[in-house]
Amino acid sequence: MQHLYETNYEPNLPTVFFYVHHHGAGHITRAELLINKLQNSYNVVVLYGDIKVKMALNKVCKRSVFEKLPSKWAEQNSVQRSYNAAFEGIEYSEAPLERSITFNLLAQQYKPVLFISDVSAELTIMARSIGIPVLMQRHSGDISGDPTQVFAYECATKLYAPYPKQLETPHYGYFNKTHYLGFISKYTGSESASKTGFGNHITLLITDAQRAALIARVLTNYTDHVEVIGCHGEPIKGVTYKGMVANISQAITASVVVTSGGNNAVSQLLALGKKLIVIPENRPYQEQDEKACMLAKNNLAVHLPFSAFLQQNNALIEAALIDARKTQMSKTQIISDTEQFISEFITLVEEVAIEP
């Protein structure tokens, strides 16, 4: 374990724990923004389970302490989950015991006034059980069938959602304790490299090469050219692969973009004013399906299931391509100002944290 006095520790400032989830670029991007601001008023101990979190954040969050939590699984891979049974993600082994001991020892050492939980139900429950208030990130989708998530939401003092309230699922049961911060994007105010006409060019933003190739092959029946960003794949006539890019605002040249329902991708593309066709990937709690449905309900994107491509359902695909041109949005309605996003988060922290 590290010690705060080995860093730029401010002895007169209270300490908060911030657990950062490692799946998806959006978690790390948001954590960087929020931790940098938090450090003005708090000592921040970043808890992580994957080394890539520390590698990404320690370059910019220079006054933070980084503490690694042991895995809650004895093997490298997690146990198979259905997301509808209590604590099924915690196996019967010594691994979760070691993780719990480490978390409690860290709490004893640093005495945090708050635990910020980036979607970890298990750590939210653990923190609350030892008397630490919790500000938990809302996990998109329908969590009502997962007793562990439901209990974590009950344990959290407040929840924050990194998306606007109009995209919340109607059956969500915790509106009253959830603060909606809205979408943020580093491309707010940016313009794309060019805006190619709808009929002759479509961009596919996806990282799964096999999935991308299948979708791109079908799309060539409806457009002159398909550019794929996010991966390389099998050669297909009329398809160009650009792989991973540093700046999608310059790489995407089409006005219509086909993508998955990831929070980061959707917010960035909407900030660029793109016409979206969202093909959800399979995620816990039907997260991306729920988001795609609500985007479509608000006329912000077109929801197209992947099954349409597997079954080559021409009617559905053609309708989606036509409807995509009709989507409209006001950036001020859906994309939050980054400084406002951070300010509202800091206010939540101040409201939930206990007095040191």
Rosetta blueprint (number, residue, H / E / L):
1 M L
2 Q L
3 H L
4 L H
5 Y H
6 E H
7 T L
8 N L
9 Y L
10 E L
11 P L
12 N L
13 L L
14 P L
15 T E
16 V E
17 F E
18 F E
19 Y E
20 V L
21 H L
22 H L
23 H L
24 G L
25 A H
26 G H
27 H H
28 I H
29 T H
30 R H
31 A H
32 E H
33 L H
34 L H
35 I H
36 N H
37 K H
38 L H
39 Q L
40 N L
41 S L
42 Y L
43 N E
44 V E
45 V E
46 V E
47 L E
48 Y E
49 G L
50 D L
51 I H
52 K H
53 V H
54 K H
55 M H
56 A H
57 L H
58 N L
59 K L
60 V L
61 C L
62 K L
63 R L
64 S L
65 V E
66 F E
67 E E
68 K E
69 L L
70 P L
71 S L
72 K L
73 W L
74 A L
75 E L
76 Q L
77 N L
78 S L
79 V L
80 Q L
81 R L
82 S L
83 Y L
84 N L
85 A L
86 A L
87 F L
88 E L
89 G L
90 I L
91 E L
92 Y L
93 S L
94 E L
95 A H
96 P H
97 L H
98 E H
99 R H
100 S H
101 I H
102 T H
103 F H
104 N H
105 L H
106 L H
107 A H
108 Q H
109 Q H
110 Y H
111 K L
112 P L
113 V L
114 L E
115 F E
116 I E
117 S E
118 D L
119 V L
120 S L
121 A H
122 E H
123 L H
124 T H
125 I H
126 M H
127 A H
128 R H
129 S H
130 I L
131 G L
132 I L
133 P L
134 V E
135 L E
136 M E
137 Q E
138 R L
139 H L
140 S L
141 G L
142 D L
143 I L
144 S L
145 G L
146 D L
147 P H
148 T H
149 Q H
150 V H
151 F H
152 A H
153 Y H
154 E H
155 C H
156 A L
157 T L
158 K E
159 L E
160 Y E
161 A E
162 P L
163 Y L
164 P L
165 K H
166 Q H
167 L H
168 E L
169 T L
170 P L
171 H L
172 Y L
173 G L
174 Y L
175 F H
176 N H
177 K H
178 T E
179 H E
180 Y E
181 L L
182 G L
183 F E
184 I L
185 S L
186 K L
187 Y L
188 T L
189 G L
190 S L
191 E L
192 S L
193 A L
194 S L
195 K L
196 T E
197 G L
198 F H
199 G H
200 N H
201 H L
202 I E
203 T E
204 L E
205 L E
206 I L
207 T L
208 D L
209 A H
210 Q H
211 R H
212 A H
213 A H
214 L H
215 I H
216 A H
217 R H
218 V H
219 L H
220 T L
221 N L
222 Y L
223 T L
224 D L
225 H L
226 V E
227 E E
228 V E
229 I E
230 G L
231 C L
232 H L
233 G L
234 E L
235 P L
236 I L
237 K L
238 G L
239 V E
240 T E
241 Y E
242 K E
243 G E
244 M L
245 V L
246 A L
247 N L
248 I H
249 S H
250 Q H
251 A H
252 I L
253 T L
254 A E
255 S L
256 V E
257 V E
258 V E
259 T E
260 S L
261 G L
262 G L
263 N H
264 N H
265 A H
266 V H
267 S H
268 Q H
269 L H
270 L H
271 A H
272 L L
273 G L
274 K L
275 K E
276 L E
277 I E
278 V E
279 I L
280 P L
281 E L
282 N L
283 R L
284 P H
285 Y H
286 Q H
287 E H
288 Q H
289 D H
290 E H
291 K H
292 A H
293 C H
294 M H
295 L H
296 A H
297 K H
298 N L
299 N L
300 L L
301 A L
302 V E
303 H E
304 L L
305 P L
306 F L
307 S H
308 A H
309 F H
310 L H
311 Q L
312 Q L
313 N L
314 N H
315 A H
316 L H
317 I H
318 E H
319 A H
320 A H
321 L H
322 I H
323 D H
324 A H
325 R L
326 K L
327 T L
328 Q L
329 M L
330 S L
331 K H
332 T H
333 Q H
334 I H
335 I E
336 S L
337 D L
338 T H
339 E H
340 Q H
341 F H
342 I H
343 S H
344 E H
345 F H
346 I H
347 T H
348 L H
349 V H
350 E H
351 E H
352 V H
353 A L
354 I L
355 E L
356 P L
